[in-house]
Amino acid sequence: MNVMFLGDSLTAEWDPTIWKTRLEPLGAVNLGVSGAGTAQLLWRIERGYLDKYAPKLIVLMIGINNVWPGYSAADTARGIESIVAAIRLKWPDVKVLLLGVLPIFDKADNVRGWIKTVNARIAKLAGVHFLDIGDKFTESDGALRDGFYSVDGVHLQPPAYKLLADTIEPLIKEMSK
């Protein structure tokens, strides 16, 4: 394995065709878990559930399940920072591609500001390659891009995964050398 994907349902539910043709040939393994928030992923790392892996690169996309009541943007950013710190302890030499939290729900929903706050903070994390492509998932007026999201306004559809693969595949190839 060269590349380990960690995250929530947006990671776990990659379109199977895109995964098999674009990412699997790069030595990628998908260890995303639907419903996971930052606390759950941190728990998995700290308890050794991922110790058998020795990736060159970790692609981390987590945080969307922290939008529910009880989690502030600061709490979520701290959770992501803690995950990156735990990754550094387990795999000191691994490269990390940290993806920004993607936009969800209606453009007027308060969660959009929450996401911007989280992304602004995690963009400053040292020792990771941060990539925020959320603007590619919305229209110019801020609405979710047509055909990119399921009816829940959270989960991604094949066109969104294609764009995601188009964007990160060159980085994965470069970073996992």
C-alpha positions, 0 to 999 in steps of 0.5 A: 500500500502506498496511499491510505485514505482516512475519513468519513462517509465521503471517503468510504463511499467513493464511486467504485468505478472511479476508485478501481480505475483511478486510485486503486492502481496507485496503491490506495486503500480506502479506510474511511468509515461512514458516520465517523467524526474527528473523535472516532478517527482519532480513537482508531489511530490511537488504539492501533487499529491502523498500525498494520499499515505503512503508507507513504501518503495519507489522504485525510478528509474528515470533519463533515460529521462534526457539523451537528449540534455540540461541535463548534468549528474550533472543536472540529479544527482541534480534532483535525489537528489532533488527528494529524498529530496522532498520524505524526506519532504513528508514521513520522515520515508519512506525507499527509494530503489534508482535504478541506471540508467540502460545502454542504446544504443550502448556500444560506445554511449557517454550516457554510460559515462553520466550514470556512472557519474550520478550513481557514484554521486547518489550512495553517497546519504545518507539515501537511499539504492542505487542499481546499477545492470546495469552490469547485463543488458550488456554482458561482452563486454558492449553490451546490453544484448540480449533479454533485450531491445526493438529495441530502446535500451531503453525500457525493455523486459520481461527477463529484468523485470524478472531479475529486480524482482529477484534482488529487490524482496528480498530487497523490502520484507526486507525494507518494513517490 
